[in-house]
Amino acid sequence: MKTDYQGALQQIHKPHPVWLLHGDEPLLSQQILTELRKHWQQHGVERQRIDLGSAADWRDAFNELDSLSLFASQTAVEVHGNHKPDAATLLLLERFIQQSNDNQLVIVMPKQDAAAQKTKFYKLLETQALVVALSIRDEAQRRQLLQQLAKQQQLQLTDAAWSLLLEHTQNNLLAAHQALLRLSALHDGNTAADVADLQPALVEQSRFSTFDLGDAALGGQAEKAVQILQFLKESGEPTSLVLWTLSKEMRLVMQLLAQPNSEQQLGIWQNRVGLYRQACRRLSRADTADWSEMLRQADESIKGIRDEPTWDLLLRCTLGLAGIRLFG
């Protein structure tokens, strides 16, 4: 069964043994996982998390699902990563779907493109699990979602403030949500927040934003990109937000190199097409061959499962996008 973000929220209390959350909007997966975790806590379900370093880690997930807990009669396992199960583990997945014993498996992956949707793994889930595509169709849907999040923070914004928030954060839902969280701490909530109220939450005393970082790296301005990255580090910018920006830009460049002139299909704003084409002229597919691995390592460092400084890995990603290989 396929659904979208809003449809998934209606399925939280229904007994789906397997969920697949996939997309390029981490805020949407965070919101769904938050609701699922609330549901599990209310019903005494024990939660485990598995981060996939390789396809072999899938066996750890099924071992957790098969194990008997002394503290709970049901188990929910979250699997995060981009490694699909091998043929043998795929059989374990199919068996689990058929005999889940009220346990749940939630798989969180990046967006599954057209090629990925042709794999046996995806087709199995498409027919026998709940598959949730996490994407935003247009600005109206983006604003509707952010209004829901603002309501949770007991916030109201004027139309001018909404326009500024959407323009400043472009298509980065995570950044917009963080701005709303900062606004809730700064504003009394008794009146609708206007542009003057919102601006401190947007700039947060920063001269640079993650958007500036992405633009500088895409434009091949390595020195400026490093300067911005250092400023973000010193100003306490969340590493997850920096990685989100770099990951989005790097994956779009990889897709454009594989499928030239597909900017419109990829949802790239017209005023940014030139920037991406400039990056694609400077880079080759060989230059981007290790980008997915670089992003994975940075993600693992943020999650605490890799013993390597996160900002060093983000520097490597930044320079890679700018066209400079830090290590041979």
C-alpha positions as CSV (number, residue, x, y, z in Angstrom):
1,M,0.0,0.0,0.0
2,K,1.3,3.4,-1.0
3,T,0.6,6.7,0.8
4,D,2.0,10.1,1.5
5,Y,2.9,12.0,4.7
6,Q,-0.6,13.0,5.7
7,G,-1.9,9.5,4.9
8,A,0.8,7.9,7.0
9,L,-0.3,9.9,10.0
10,Q,-3.7,8.3,9.7
11,Q,-2.1,4.8,9.8
12,I,-0.1,5.2,13.1
13,H,-2.6,3.1,15.1
14,K,-3.1,0.4,12.4
15,P,-1.3,-2.9,12.5
16,H,1.1,-2.7,9.6
17,P,4.0,-5.1,10.3
18,V,6.4,-3.2,8.0
19,W,6.7,0.5,7.0
20,L,9.0,1.9,4.4
21,L,9.6,5.7,4.8
22,H,11.6,7.1,1.9
23,G,12.3,10.6,0.6
24,D,14.5,13.6,0.8
25,E,12.6,15.4,3.6
26,P,14.1,14.4,7.0
27,L,11.6,16.5,8.9
28,L,8.7,14.4,7.6
29,S,10.3,11.1,8.6
30,Q,11.1,12.6,12.0
31,Q,7.5,13.6,12.5
32,I,6.2,10.2,11.6
33,L,8.8,8.4,13.8
34,T,7.8,10.7,16.7
35,E,4.2,9.7,16.4
36,L,5.1,6.0,16.0
37,R,7.3,6.2,19.1
38,K,4.5,7.8,21.1
39,H,2.2,5.0,20.1
40,W,4.8,2.3,21.0
41,Q,5.4,3.9,24.4
42,Q,1.7,4.0,25.1
43,H,1.3,0.3,24.3
44,G,4.5,-0.9,26.1
45,V,6.3,-1.8,22.8
46,E,10.1,-2.1,23.2
47,R,11.9,0.0,20.5
48,Q,15.3,-0.8,19.0
49,R,17.3,1.0,16.3
50,I,19.6,-0.6,13.7
51,D,21.9,1.6,11.5
52,L,22.9,-0.2,8.4
53,G,26.7,-0.1,7.7
54,S,26.3,-2.9,5.2
55,A,23.6,-5.3,3.9
56,A,24.8,-7.8,6.6
57,D,23.3,-5.6,9.3
58,W,19.8,-6.6,8.2
59,R,20.3,-9.8,10.2
60,D,20.7,-7.8,13.4
61,A,17.3,-6.3,12.7
62,F,15.6,-9.7,12.3
63,N,17.4,-11.1,15.3
64,E,15.9,-8.3,17.4
65,L,12.5,-9.0,16.0
66,D,12.8,-12.7,16.7
67,S,14.2,-12.3,20.2
68,L,12.0,-12.6,23.3
69,S,12.2,-9.5,25.6
70,L,11.9,-9.8,29.4
71,F,10.4,-6.3,29.5
72,A,7.8,-6.2,26.6
73,S,5.8,-8.6,24.6
74,Q,6.1,-6.6,21.4
75,T,9.1,-5.1,19.6
76,A,9.5,-2.4,17.1
77,V,12.7,-2.1,15.2
78,E,13.8,1.0,13.2
79,V,16.2,0.3,10.4
80,H,18.0,3.4,9.1
81,G,20.3,3.4,6.0
82,N,20.6,2.8,2.3
83,H,21.6,-0.8,2.1
84,K,19.0,-3.1,0.7
85,P,18.8,-6.7,2.0
86,D,20.5,-9.5,0.0
87,A,18.5,-12.4,-1.4
88,A,18.7,-14.5,1.8
89,T,17.7,-11.6,4.0
90,L,14.9,-10.8,1.6
91,L,13.4,-14.2,2.4
92,L,13.6,-13.3,6.1
93,L,11.7,-10.0,5.4
94,E,9.0,-11.9,3.4
95,R,8.6,-14.4,6.3
96,F,8.4,-11.6,8.8
97,I,5.6,-9.8,6.9
98,Q,3.6,-13.0,6.9
99,Q,4.3,-13.9,10.5
100,S,5.1,-10.7,12.3
101,N,3.5,-11.7,15.7
102,D,2.5,-8.1,16.3
103,N,6.1,-6.8,16.0
104,Q,6.8,-3.9,13.7
105,L,9.7,-3.1,11.3
106,V,10.1,0.5,10.2
107,I,12.6,1.1,7.4
108,V,13.9,4.6,6.9
109,M,15.7,5.2,3.6
110,P,16.6,8.0,1.2
111,K,14.2,8.6,-1.8
112,Q,13.8,5.4,-3.8
113,D,14.1,6.5,-7.5
114,A,12.6,4.8,-10.5
115,A,15.4,2.3,-10.7
116,A,15.2,1.4,-7.0
117,Q,11.4,0.9,-7.4
118,K,12.1,-1.9,-9.8
119,T,14.0,-4.0,-7.3
120,K,12.6,-7.1,-5.6
121,F,13.0,-5.4,-2.2
122,Y,10.8,-2.4,-3.2
123,K,8.2,-4.5,-5.1
124,L,7.8,-6.8,-2.1
125,L,7.1,-3.8,0.2
126,E,4.9,-2.1,-2.3
127,T,2.5,-5.1,-2.3
128,Q,2.8,-6.2,1.3
129,A,3.8,-3.3,3.4
130,L,3.0,0.4,3.9
131,V,5.2,2.5,1.6
132,V,5.3,6.2,2.5
133,A,6.8,8.6,-0.1
134,L,8.0,11.7,1.9
135,S,7.9,14.6,-0.5
136,I,6.3,18.0,-0.8
137,R,4.3,18.6,-4.0
138,D,4.2,22.4,-4.0
139,E,4.5,25.6,-1.9
140,A,0.8,25.4,-0.7
141,Q,1.5,21.9,0.8
142,R,4.7,23.2,2.4
143,R,3.0,26.1,4.0
144,Q,0.1,23.8,5.2
145,L,2.6,21.5,6.9
146,L,4.5,24.4,8.5
147,Q,1.3,25.9,9.8
148,Q,0.5,22.6,11.5
149,L,4.0,22.7,13.1
150,A,3.5,26.3,14.1
151,K,0.2,25.4,15.7
152,Q,2.0,22.8,17.8
153,Q,4.2,25.6,19.1
154,Q,1.1,27.8,19.7
155,L,2.4,30.2,17.1
156,Q,0.6,32.4,14.5
157,L,2.3,34.3,11.8
158,T,1.2,37.1,9.6
159,D,1.0,36.6,5.8
160,A,4.1,38.7,5.4
161,A,6.0,36.6,8.0
162,W,5.0,33.4,6.2
163,S,6.2,34.8,2.9
164,L,9.6,35.7,4.5
165,L,9.9,32.3,6.1
166,L,9.2,30.4,2.9
167,E,11.5,32.6,0.9
168,H,14.4,32.5,3.3
169,T,14.3,28.7,3.8
170,Q,13.4,27.9,0.2
171,N,12.6,24.2,0.1
172,N,14.4,23.2,3.3
173,L,11.6,22.1,5.7
174,L,14.0,21.3,8.4
175,A,15.4,24.8,8.4
176,A,11.9,26.3,8.4
177,H,10.9,24.1,11.4
178,Q,14.0,25.1,13.3
179,A,13.2,28.8,12.7
180,L,9.7,28.2,14.1
181,L,11.2,26.6,17.2
182,R,13.5,29.6,17.7
183,L,10.6,32.0,17.1
184,S,8.5,30.2,19.8
185,A,11.3,30.8,22.3
186,L,11.5,34.5,21.3
187,H,7.8,35.4,20.9
188,D,5.1,35.5,23.6
189,G,2.5,33.9,21.3
190,N,-0.2,36.3,22.4
191,T,-0.2,38.0,19.0
192,A,0.6,36.9,15.5
193,A,4.3,37.1,14.8
194,D,5.2,39.6,12.1
195,V,8.3,40.1,10.0
196,A,10.1,42.0,12.7
197,D,9.5,39.1,15.2
198,L,10.6,36.5,12.7
199,Q,13.9,38.0,11.5
200,P,15.9,37.3,14.7
201,A,14.8,33.7,14.5
202,L,16.0,33.5,10.9
203,V,19.3,35.1,11.2
204,E,20.2,33.9,14.7
205,Q,23.0,36.4,14.8
206,S,24.6,34.7,11.8
207,R,26.2,36.3,8.8
208,F,26.0,33.1,6.8
209,S,23.4,30.3,6.5
210,T,23.6,26.7,5.2
211,F,22.1,28.0,2.0
212,D,25.2,30.3,1.5
213,L,27.3,27.2,2.1
214,G,25.6,25.2,-0.6
215,D,25.7,28.1,-3.1
216,A,29.4,28.7,-2.5
217,A,30.3,25.0,-2.9
218,L,28.1,24.6,-6.0
219,G,29.8,27.7,-7.5
220,G,33.3,26.2,-6.9
221,Q,34.2,28.9,-4.4
222,A,36.1,26.5,-2.2
223,E,37.8,29.2,0.0
224,K,34.5,31.0,0.7
225,A,32.7,27.7,1.4
226,V,35.3,26.7,4.0
227,Q,35.0,30.1,5.6
228,I,31.2,29.7,5.8
229,L,31.5,26.2,7.2
230,Q,33.9,27.4,9.9
231,F,31.5,30.2,10.8
232,L,28.6,27.7,11.0
233,K,30.7,25.5,13.3
234,E,31.6,28.4,15.6
235,S,28.0,29.7,15.7
236,G,26.7,26.3,16.8
237,E,24.7,25.4,13.6
238,P,23.3,21.9,14.0
239,T,25.5,19.4,12.1
240,S,22.4,17.6,10.9
241,L,21.2,20.8,9.1
242,V,24.6,21.3,7.5
243,L,24.7,17.7,6.3
244,W,21.1,18.0,5.0
245,T,22.1,21.0,2.8
246,L,25.3,19.3,1.5
247,S,23.5,16.0,0.9
248,K,20.7,17.7,-1.1
249,E,23.1,19.6,-3.3
250,M,25.5,16.7,-3.9
251,R,22.7,14.3,-4.7
252,L,21.1,16.7,-7.2
253,V,24.5,17.2,-8.9
254,M,24.9,13.4,-9.2
255,Q,21.4,13.1,-10.6
256,L,22.1,15.9,-13.2
257,L,25.3,14.3,-14.3
258,A,23.5,11.0,-14.9
259,Q,20.5,12.7,-16.5
260,P,21.5,16.1,-18.0
261,N,18.9,18.8,-18.5
262,S,16.6,17.3,-15.9
263,E,16.4,20.3,-13.7
264,Q,12.7,20.8,-14.0
265,Q,11.9,17.1,-13.2
266,L,14.1,17.3,-10.1
267,G,12.2,20.4,-8.9
268,I,15.2,22.8,-9.1
269,W,14.1,26.5,-9.0
270,Q,14.6,28.3,-12.3
271,N,16.8,30.9,-10.7
272,R,19.2,28.2,-9.5
273,V,19.5,26.2,-12.7
274,G,22.6,28.1,-13.8
275,L,24.4,27.3,-10.5
276,Y,23.8,23.6,-10.9
277,R,24.9,23.7,-14.6
278,Q,28.1,25.4,-13.5
279,A,28.8,22.7,-11.1
280,C,28.1,20.0,-13.6
281,R,30.5,21.6,-16.1
282,R,33.2,21.6,-13.4
283,L,32.6,18.0,-12.2
284,S,32.5,14.6,-13.8
285,R,30.7,11.4,-12.7
286,A,34.2,10.1,-11.7
287,D,34.6,13.1,-9.3
288,T,31.3,12.1,-7.6
289,A,31.9,8.4,-7.3
290,D,32.7,8.5,-3.6
291,W,30.2,11.2,-2.6
292,S,27.5,8.7,-1.3
293,E,30.2,7.1,0.9
294,M,31.3,10.5,2.2
295,L,27.7,11.5,3.1
296,R,27.2,8.1,4.8
297,Q,30.3,8.6,7.0
298,A,29.2,12.1,8.0
299,D,25.7,10.8,8.9
300,E,27.2,8.0,11.0
301,S,29.4,10.5,12.8
302,I,26.4,12.7,13.7
303,K,24.6,9.6,15.0
304,G,27.6,8.7,17.1
305,I,28.3,5.3,15.4
306,R,31.5,6.5,13.7
307,D,34.5,7.7,15.7
308,E,35.6,10.5,13.4
309,P,35.1,14.3,13.9
310,T,31.8,15.3,12.2
311,W,33.0,18.7,11.1
312,D,36.1,17.2,9.4
313,L,33.8,14.9,7.4
314,L,31.5,17.9,6.6
315,L,34.6,19.8,5.4
316,R,35.5,16.9,3.1
317,C,31.9,16.9,1.6
318,T,32.0,20.7,1.2
319,L,35.3,20.6,-0.7
320,G,34.2,17.6,-2.8
321,L,31.1,19.6,-3.9
322,A,33.4,22.6,-4.7
323,G,35.6,20.3,-6.9
324,I,38.5,19.7,-4.5
325,R,39.4,16.2,-3.3
326,L,40.8,16.5,0.2
327,F,42.3,13.0,0.2
328,G,43.5,10.8,-2.6
